[in-house]
Amino acid sequence: MSHAGNSPPWALSGKSLVVLYVVLTAGPVLLASFSGGLQSPTIYPVLARATGVAALAMFLMQFATSGRFEIISGRIGLDRTMGFHRLAATGAILMLALHLLFFLFRGRDGSLNAMWERFMLYMTMPGLRTGVIAAALAVLLVITGRHLRGRIIPYQAWRLSHGIAAVIMVALALHHAFTNARFMADPFGATAILAVALIALSSLLVVYVWRPVQAFRPGFRVERARALSPTVAELVLTTDTPERFPFDAGQFAWLTIGRRHTVTDNPFSIASAPSDLPRLRFLIRNAGDMTSRIADIAPGTAVGVDGPHGSFTLHEAGPGPLLFLAGGIGIAPVLGLLGELSQGRDRRPIRLIAAARSSQDHIARSEINALMAGLDFEAIFLADTDGGEDCEFGTCRGEHVSRLLHGLAPAETTAFVCGPPPMMESAVAILLQAGIPTNRIVMERFDFDAGNDAVCAGVRHRFIALMATVFASVLSVALIAAT
């Protein structure tokens, strides 16, 4: 499903992004194959050089896919962009592994002892030192990004160190490529790699120079900050220039509290509708980091707002009934969507299942009921630990969906799902069992590569197919060049 809304008209479609990625990662290998000293007694050195060039191009492209650029994520969603960024990092490591493996086979002696001797020679040769260090950094970046991000290493520290290490890694890799790789001796391949490097450099300039300025351009400042419950705080911003921040209900923004660099920003869903401008509202769960201090922010504090981002909007919905499933703080973007539906007095059947840890955590229940008065609206509020007059005990089950969809056509219903990853995975299974098709399930999450539900699996399979296309293209070009 494509995202329209406020995404820029120049935002690329998914098919265009696929073609562009293949061209920018496999293209330099094709151009480098026109010349560049390919003469070799065996095919393996050619394959090694080709995969090395491709790995370098893939690592350079990581800067573009991680930069939160609407031209890339505007139509497919930032969660898919970031999910691809993480999977592509693994693909680049595998391409790098092939680069080394093919060089180990380059001699006529293919015994294990001979390959081990070559490996140790490569690791200790002074002329290959920059390449060895770059490869080690690449592996470290992937491991820490997948397993330590926001866990052992605090997110802000990881993010800054990750970016610095990535810059050092590609700088060393570029040095290695142009001082050792005969495959880059021709002007065509070298120019292609330099063009991809220019894209990476431009991405860095946008992220660290241009974006810090643009984030404060709308002029948002804190109007109110308060705790709504022991675990959730409300942050309301206001601005004198709301026209500088057009957004769709359900989108999110990255917030920088105070006059700091935007490298310190964090993503939060917008809990208000566009008609609420010049006020912008956020509901923020206390996750133990800077979110624990939201309620203490002083009124008038400047806030940088980078956005809007996201495809969790009504532009994704069909003309039929709407079903919202929200878990915990996932109610925040749903509130914005319900506000837009209320503002437009939407006549479609609107259904909501909202789950929380306890009944007191349903901080928006009365607000929702008042907002949807007079519309075709029904809701079920669930609590994991207790129940009450207006709140049922337990987690979301198939019977809850069946109850709300009674008399409606599941195949024509669009379901919006937002919440913790485990809740989203179980919700997808329940929705599919209820008869809602996969292409009518709208989700937005930052760990698409980690999800095991049908929607995430479908996206991940398409990512893997793209990686396979890149590998096949690179190896095919190298094989043709070597014959």
Secondary structure as UniProt FT lines:
FT   TURN            5..6
FT   TURN            9..10
FT   HELIX           14..32
FT   TURN            33..34
FT   HELIX           44..65
FT   HELIX           70..73
FT   TURN            74..76
FT   HELIX           78..104
FT   HELIX           112..124
FT   HELIX           126..128
FT   HELIX           129..147
FT   TURN            150..152
FT   HELIX           155..180
FT   HELIX           182..184
FT   HELIX           187..205
FT   HELIX           206..210
FT   HELIX           211..215
FT   TURN            216..218
FT   STRAND          221..227
FT   STRAND          232..238
FT   HELIX           242..244
FT   TURN            249..250
FT   STRAND          252..257
FT   HELIX           262..264
FT   STRAND          266..270
FT   HELIX           274..276
FT   TURN            277..278
FT   STRAND          279..285
FT   HELIX           290..296
FT   TURN            299..300
FT   STRAND          302..309
FT   HELIX           314..316
FT   STRAND          322..327
FT   HELIX           328..330
FT   HELIX           331..343
FT   TURN            344..345
FT   STRAND          350..356
FT   HELIX           359..361
FT   TURN            363..364
FT   HELIX           365..371
FT   TURN            372..374
FT   STRAND          377..383
FT   TURN            389..390
FT   STRAND          391..393
FT   HELIX           398..404
FT   TURN            405..407
FT   HELIX           410..412
FT   STRAND          414..418
FT   HELIX           421..433
FT   TURN            434..435
FT   HELIX           438..440
FT   STRAND          441..443
FT   HELIX           448..450
FT   HELIX           454..482
//
